[in-house]
Amino acid sequence: MNKPSHSLDWVSRSLASVWHPCTQMKDHEAYPLIAIASGNGPWLEDTQGRRFIDAISSWWTNLFGHANQRINQAIVQQLQSIEHVMLAGFTHQPVVELSERLSALTNGHLGHAFYASDGASAVEIALKMSHHFWKIQGKPNKNEFICLANSYHGETLGALSVTDVSVFRDAYGSLLNPVHIVMSPDSRAATEQISSEEVIDLALKSLEKCLAQHHQTIAALIIEPLVQCAGQIAMHEPRYVKGAKQLCEQYDVHLIADEIAVGCGRTGTFFACEQAGIWPDLMTLSKGISAGYLPLSICLSTDRIYSAFYSDRMTATFLHSHSYTGNPLACRAALAGLDIFQEDAVLEMNKVRSRWIQEAFLWTRDHRSIEHVRQQGMIMAFDVKASAISNPGSFSKAMFQEGLQEGVLIRPIGRTVYVMPPYILSADEVQQMSRAIERTLHAVLQKV
């Protein structure tokens, strides 16, 4: 009986004391916060008893559902031994096991794991490692980076420097280092005159031109393999990733694969790079690696990069740390997630779920207001035509709010509607998710 009042109390107290991320707080005068009381599997429940399918895995993190009993149990067991110890001068079983298992998943190509707390921090580490490597090699001028147009790699200053999203550059551009921006291989650029294969060719030529002109000052290229996630879920073929790797090798530049959102099975293979048959020099992981339980990120490196820092000279020491580096509880959650991948044959089952998603969203392919329907593994997206929206600024918020009324949590990026659900949905839940989004879109298009 007290649920509604408790809910209002949580919301009002949150508005008074919590500054929410990437949020214009004034918007919540019109769009109330949702007070979540619990989660179970792919479902969230608010304090008023409403249930929502978490179609975006709570910002792409929650791979195996909320309150997963196996992960819960692993964390509880870890609590009985050690909850945290600093990783400078010390080590512990969970961090060693996780590092070894991640190395094995890369077939030993990326054998050294450096730990942080969040994706942007892992990107900072990769950028610093690359530049510091070249400095140790006697090439201190290699301190610039290349990113793709429309790329996103995080919101700390280094990560923002290799992010090409106007809202961030408009706000913080004066604080950022300059970066080389090359053409994206975004398949949506294909037209009747230019095929998607030709788009890839043009993008690789753009990259090669940049490398040919500036390779002496460029440390690394950073890309999200296969899907530029925060960049409106822009997708490209593995051939671009393979071509980019070949160009980086030709011009002696590192390739950083940002697999924070696309790794951990999201694109169909455990690492997206696998589909291109390549391994980068540095790889960043976060989000799904701890299955949505605890903050954890990792930068994996090759022997070549690690060996450059292995020295008697203090100047060759990689200087980066934070208090919770390699936290045992977060590492144990990650290990429990890797166990689930293995024991439940998750990658194989995700092939089936991907087909369920494709079939459930067939309605998008003939919808007169929809274009660029696309899918890569457990990521499905479509764009709503600009001509169908009279008030573009309110579309995403309206979809989010209407979706909650229909029992689904979605968070469109501009005109791009997407799903990245947990890897546990049943066929019926996939259908529920699709029907709820269809109803949501129909309702919103009548309003905006």
DRENZADO-532761 format. One record per residue (C-alpha): residue in one letter; y, x, z. Coordinates in steps of 0.25 Angstrom, whole numbers, plus 5000, padded with zeros to 4 digits. Layout:
// residues N
SITE  resn    py    px    pz
SITE     A     Y     X     Z
...
END
This chain:
// residues 448
SITE  resn    py    px    pz
SITE     M  5000  5000  5000
SITE     N  5009  5012  5003
SITE     K  5007  5019  4989
SITE     P  5020  5014  4982
SITE     S  5029  5018  4994
SITE     H  5022  5032  4995
SITE     S  5024  5034  4980
SITE     L  5038  5031  4981
SITE     D  5040  5040  4993
SITE     W  5033  5051  4985
SITE     V  5042  5049  4973
SITE     S  5055  5048  4980
SITE     R  5052  5061  4989
SITE     S  5047  5068  4977
SITE     L  5060  5065  4969
SITE     A  5068  5070  4981
SITE     S  5061  5083  4984
SITE     V  5052  5087  4971
SITE     W  5059  5093  4959
SITE     H  5048  5089  4948
SITE     P  5045  5099  4937
SITE     C  5051  5097  4923
SITE     T  5057  5084  4928
SITE     Q  5071  5078  4927
SITE     M  5071  5073  4941
SITE     K  5081  5062  4938
SITE     D  5071  5056  4928
SITE     H  5063  5051  4940
SITE     E  5074  5041  4943
SITE     A  5068  5034  4931
SITE     Y  5054  5040  4931
SITE     P  5048  5039  4945
SITE     L  5038  5050  4949
SITE     I  5024  5047  4950
SITE     A  5018  5050  4964
SITE     I  5003  5054  4962
SITE     A  4994  5052  4973
SITE     S  4981  5057  4968
SITE     G  4973  5062  4956
SITE     N  4958  5060  4952
SITE     G  4952  5065  4939
SITE     P  4962  5062  4927
SITE     W  4969  5052  4936
SITE     L  4982  5053  4944
SITE     E  4986  5042  4954
SITE     D  4999  5039  4959
SITE     T  5003  5034  4973
SITE     Q  5004  5019  4968
SITE     G  4989  5020  4963
SITE     R  4992  5022  4948
SITE     R  4983  5031  4940
SITE     F  4986  5040  4928
SITE     I  4977  5048  4919
SITE     D  4983  5062  4920
SITE     A  4983  5064  4905
SITE     I  4991  5077  4906
SITE     S  4982  5084  4917
SITE     S  4995  5085  4926
SITE     W  5002  5094  4917
SITE     W  4990  5099  4910
SITE     T  4984  5105  4923
SITE     N  4973  5096  4928
SITE     L  4961  5098  4920
SITE     F  4950  5092  4928
SITE     G  4957  5080  4934
SITE     H  4964  5078  4948
SITE     A  4956  5080  4961
SITE     N  4944  5087  4954
SITE     Q  4934  5088  4964
SITE     R  4928  5102  4960
SITE     I  4942  5108  4959
SITE     N  4946  5102  4973
SITE     Q  4933  5107  4979
SITE     A  4935  5121  4973
SITE     I  4949  5122  4979
SITE     V  4945  5117  4993
SITE     Q  4934  5127  4993
SITE     Q  4944  5138  4990
SITE     L  4953  5133  5001
SITE     Q  4942  5137  5011
SITE     S  4943  5152  5007
SITE     I  4957  5156  5002
SITE     E  4968  5147  4997
SITE     H  4978  5159  4993
SITE     V  4979  5174  4993
SITE     M  4989  5182  4986
SITE     L  4983  5189  4973
SITE     A  4991  5202  4975
SITE     G  4981  5211  4981
SITE     F  4971  5200  4984
SITE     T  4961  5192  4975
SITE     H  4951  5181  4978
SITE     Q  4939  5174  4971
SITE     P  4946  5162  4964
SITE     V  4956  5171  4957
SITE     V  4945  5181  4952
SITE     E  4935  5170  4948
SITE     L  4946  5163  4940
SITE     S  4951  5176  4933
SITE     E  4937  5180  4929
SITE     R  4934  5166  4924
SITE     L  4946  5165  4916
SITE     S  4944  5179  4910
SITE     A  4930  5174  4906
SITE     L  4935  5162  4899
SITE     T  4943  5171  4890
SITE     N  4931  5180  4888
SITE     G  4938  5191  4895
SITE     H  4950  5192  4886
SITE     L  4959  5188  4897
SITE     G  4953  5195  4909
SITE     H  4965  5196  4919
SITE     A  4971  5184  4926
SITE     F  4985  5184  4932
SITE     Y  4988  5172  4941
SITE     A  5000  5163  4943
SITE     S  5003  5149  4947
SITE     D  5008  5141  4935
SITE     G  5008  5142  4920
SITE     A  5023  5147  4918
SITE     S  5020  5158  4928
SITE     A  5007  5162  4919
SITE     V  5016  5163  4907
SITE     E  5026  5171  4915
SITE     I  5015  5181  4918
SITE     A  5010  5182  4904
SITE     L  5024  5185  4899
SITE     K  5026  5195  4909
SITE     M  5013  5201  4907
SITE     S  5015  5203  4892
SITE     H  5029  5209  4893
SITE     H  5024  5218  4905
SITE     F  5012  5222  4897
SITE     W  5021  5227  4885
SITE     K  5030  5234  4895
SITE     I  5018  5242  4900
SITE     Q  5014  5245  4886
SITE     G  5028  5251  4884
SITE     K  5034  5240  4876
SITE     P  5044  5233  4885
SITE     N  5051  5227  4873
SITE     K  5040  5217  4872
SITE     N  5046  5207  4881
SITE     E  5048  5195  4872
SITE     F  5039  5183  4870
SITE     I  5035  5173  4859
SITE     C  5032  5158  4861
SITE     L  5030  5146  4852
SITE     A  5041  5136  4849
SITE     N  5039  5124  4858
SITE     S  5031  5133  4868
SITE     Y  5031  5130  4883
SITE     H  5025  5141  4893
SITE     G  5031  5137  4906
SITE     E  5044  5136  4914
SITE     T  5047  5149  4921
SITE     L  5057  5158  4914
SITE     G  5047  5167  4907
SITE     A  5038  5155  4902
SITE     L  5051  5147  4898
SITE     S  5055  5159  4889
SITE     V  5042  5157  4881
SITE     T  5044  5141  4881
SITE     D  5051  5135  4869
SITE     V  5055  5121  4875
SITE     S  5069  5117  4874
SITE     V  5071  5110  4887
SITE     F  5067  5123  4895
SITE     R  5075  5133  4886
SITE     D  5087  5124  4887
SITE     A  5087  5124  4902
SITE     Y  5082  5139  4904
SITE     G  5084  5146  4891
SITE     S  5095  5155  4897
SITE     L  5085  5161  4907
SITE     L  5074  5164  4897
SITE     N  5070  5176  4889
SITE     P  5071  5175  4874
SITE     V  5058  5172  4867
SITE     H  5053  5171  4852
SITE     I  5049  5157  4848
SITE     V  5039  5156  4836
SITE     M  5035  5143  4829
SITE     S  5024  5135  4836
SITE     P  5011  5131  4828
SITE     D  5013  5117  4833
SITE     S  5004  5109  4824
SITE     R  5014  5097  4824
SITE     A  5023  5106  4815
SITE     A  5013  5103  4803
SITE     T  5019  5093  4792
SITE     E  5014  5089  4779
SITE     Q  5020  5101  4773
SITE     I  5015  5111  4784
SITE     S  5001  5111  4790
SITE     S  4997  5114  4804
SITE     E  4991  5127  4799
SITE     E  5004  5131  4792
SITE     V  5011  5128  4805
SITE     I  5002  5138  4812
SITE     D  5005  5148  4800
SITE     L  5020  5146  4802
SITE     A  5019  5148  4817
SITE     L  5011  5161  4816
SITE     K  5021  5166  4806
SITE     S  5032  5163  4815
SITE     L  5025  5171  4826
SITE     E  5022  5182  4817
SITE     K  5036  5183  4813
SITE     C  5041  5184  4827
SITE     L  5030  5194  4831
SITE     A  5034  5203  4819
SITE     Q  5048  5203  4822
SITE     H  5048  5204  4837
SITE     H  5034  5210  4842
SITE     Q  5040  5222  4848
SITE     T  5047  5214  4858
SITE     I  5037  5203  4860
SITE     A  5027  5203  4871
SITE     A  5019  5190  4869
SITE     L  5018  5177  4862
SITE     I  5015  5165  4871
SITE     I  5008  5153  4866
SITE     E  5001  5140  4871
SITE     P  4988  5141  4862
SITE     L  4985  5128  4854
SITE     V  4995  5119  4862
SITE     Q  5009  5120  4866
SITE     C  5008  5111  4877
SITE     A  5022  5108  4883
SITE     G  5027  5110  4868
SITE     Q  5023  5096  4865
SITE     I  5008  5099  4864
SITE     A  5010  5107  4851
SITE     M  4996  5111  4846
SITE     H  4992  5122  4836
SITE     E  4979  5127  4831
SITE     P  4972  5140  4837
SITE     R  4975  5147  4824
SITE     Y  4989  5149  4829
SITE     V  4984  5155  4842
SITE     K  4975  5165  4835
SITE     G  4986  5169  4825
SITE     A  4996  5171  4836
SITE     K  4986  5180  4843
SITE     Q  4984  5188  4831
SITE     L  4999  5190  4829
SITE     C  5001  5194  4843
SITE     E  4990  5205  4842
SITE     Q  4996  5210  4829
SITE     Y  5010  5211  4835
SITE     D  5005  5216  4849
SITE     V  5011  5204  4856
SITE     H  5003  5197  4867
SITE     L  4999  5183  4866
SITE     I  5000  5174  4878
SITE     A  4992  5161  4878
SITE     D  4998  5151  4887
SITE     E  4986  5142  4890
SITE     I  4992  5136  4902
SITE     A  4991  5122  4896
SITE     V  4981  5124  4885
SITE     G  4971  5132  4893
SITE     C  4959  5128  4902
SITE     G  4953  5119  4891
SITE     R  4964  5111  4887
SITE     T  4963  5114  4872
SITE     G  4948  5114  4871
SITE     T  4945  5128  4874
SITE     F  4947  5134  4888
SITE     F  4958  5143  4882
SITE     A  4966  5138  4870
SITE     C  4966  5152  4865
SITE     E  4951  5151  4863
SITE     Q  4953  5142  4851
SITE     A  4960  5153  4844
SITE     G  4950  5163  4847
SITE     I  4960  5172  4854
SITE     W  4964  5177  4867
SITE     P  4978  5180  4871
SITE     D  4984  5192  4879
SITE     L  4988  5183  4890
SITE     M  4985  5169  4894
SITE     T  4991  5159  4904
SITE     L  4984  5148  4911
SITE     S  4988  5138  4921
SITE     K  4988  5122  4922
SITE     G  4973  5119  4920
SITE     I  4968  5132  4925
SITE     S  4968  5126  4939
SITE     A  4965  5112  4935
SITE     G  4978  5107  4940
SITE     Y  4975  5110  4954
SITE     L  4984  5122  4958
SITE     P  4995  5131  4951
SITE     L  4988  5142  4944
SITE     S  4991  5150  4931
SITE     I  4985  5163  4925
SITE     C  4988  5173  4915
SITE     L  4976  5179  4909
SITE     S  4978  5193  4902
SITE     T  4970  5203  4893
SITE     D  4965  5216  4898
SITE     R  4975  5223  4889
SITE     I  4987  5216  4897
SITE     Y  4980  5218  4911
SITE     S  4977  5233  4908
SITE     A  4991  5236  4905
SITE     F  4995  5232  4919
SITE     Y  4984  5239  4926
SITE     S  4991  5252  4930
SITE     D  4996  5261  4941
SITE     R  5010  5258  4937
SITE     M  5018  5247  4944
SITE     T  5026  5244  4932
SITE     A  5013  5240  4926
SITE     T  5010  5229  4937
SITE     F  5011  5215  4932
SITE     L  5022  5209  4941
SITE     H  5019  5194  4943
SITE     S  5014  5186  4955
SITE     H  5016  5174  4963
SITE     S  5011  5170  4977
SITE     Y  5000  5161  4973
SITE     T  4994  5170  4961
SITE     G  4979  5167  4960
SITE     N  4979  5156  4971
SITE     P  4964  5154  4975
SITE     L  4965  5139  4975
SITE     A  4971  5138  4961
SITE     C  4961  5148  4956
SITE     R  4949  5140  4963
SITE     A  4954  5128  4956
SITE     A  4954  5135  4943
SITE     L  4940  5140  4945
SITE     A  4936  5126  4948
SITE     G  4942  5121  4935
SITE     L  4935  5132  4927
SITE     D  4922  5128  4934
SITE     I  4924  5113  4929
SITE     F  4927  5119  4915
SITE     Q  4913  5125  4915
SITE     E  4905  5115  4923
SITE     D  4910  5103  4915
SITE     A  4910  5109  4902
SITE     V  4925  5105  4901
SITE     L  4929  5111  4888
SITE     E  4917  5104  4881
SITE     M  4920  5091  4887
SITE     N  4935  5092  4884
SITE     K  4931  5092  4869
SITE     V  4925  5078  4872
SITE     R  4938  5074  4879
SITE     S  4947  5079  4868
SITE     R  4939  5070  4858
SITE     W  4941  5059  4868
SITE     I  4956  5061  4868
SITE     Q  4957  5063  4853
SITE     E  4950  5049  4851
SITE     A  4958  5042  4862
SITE     F  4971  5046  4856
SITE     L  4967  5042  4842
SITE     W  4978  5031  4843
SITE     T  4989  5042  4842
SITE     R  4985  5046  4828
SITE     D  4989  5033  4822
SITE     H  5001  5030  4831
SITE     R  5014  5029  4823
SITE     S  5022  5035  4834
SITE     I  5013  5047  4836
SITE     E  5012  5061  4829
SITE     H  5005  5074  4830
SITE     V  4993  5070  4838
SITE     R  4986  5082  4842
SITE     Q  4975  5087  4851
SITE     Q  4970  5100  4856
SITE     G  4958  5099  4866
SITE     M  4962  5091  4878
SITE     I  4977  5090  4874
SITE     M  4981  5079  4865
SITE     A  4995  5076  4861
SITE     F  5004  5067  4851
SITE     D  5019  5066  4848
SITE     V  5026  5053  4848
SITE     K  5035  5053  4836
SITE     A  5050  5055  4839
SITE     S  5053  5042  4830
SITE     A  5045  5034  4840
SITE     I  5053  5038  4852
SITE     S  5067  5033  4853
SITE     N  5070  5040  4866
SITE     P  5063  5053  4866
SITE     G  5068  5058  4879
SITE     S  5061  5047  4887
SITE     F  5048  5047  4879
SITE     S  5040  5057  4888
SITE     K  5045  5051  4901
SITE     A  5042  5037  4896
SITE     M  5027  5041  4892
SITE     F  5025  5047  4905
SITE     Q  5030  5035  4913
SITE     E  5023  5025  4904
SITE     G  5010  5033  4904
SITE     L  5010  5032  4919
SITE     Q  5010  5017  4918
SITE     E  4998  5018  4908
SITE     G  4991  5027  4918
SITE     V  4992  5040  4911
SITE     L  5000  5053  4914
SITE     I  5006  5059  4902
SITE     R  5018  5068  4900
SITE     P  5023  5069  4886
SITE     I  5030  5081  4881
SITE     G  5042  5075  4873
SITE     R  5035  5066  4862
SITE     T  5022  5073  4864
SITE     V  5011  5064  4872
SITE     Y  4999  5072  4876
SITE     V  4987  5072  4885
SITE     M  4981  5084  4892
SITE     P  4971  5077  4901
SITE     P  4961  5082  4912
SITE     Y  4948  5087  4907
SITE     I  4941  5075  4914
SITE     L  4945  5063  4906
SITE     S  4934  5053  4903
SITE     A  4934  5046  4889
SITE     D  4939  5034  4896
SITE     E  4950  5041  4902
SITE     V  4954  5047  4889
SITE     Q  4955  5034  4883
SITE     Q  4963  5029  4895
SITE     M  4973  5040  4893
SITE     S  4975  5038  4879
SITE     R  4977  5023  4880
SITE     A  4987  5025  4891
SITE     I  4995  5035  4883
SITE     E  4994  5025  4871
SITE     R  5000  5014  4879
SITE     T  5010  5023  4885
SITE     L  5015  5027  4872
SITE     H  5016  5013  4866
SITE     A  5024  5009  4878
SITE     V  5034  5021  4878
SITE     L  5036  5019  4863
SITE     Q  5041  5005  4865
SITE     K  5051  5011  4875
SITE     V  5056  5024  4870
END
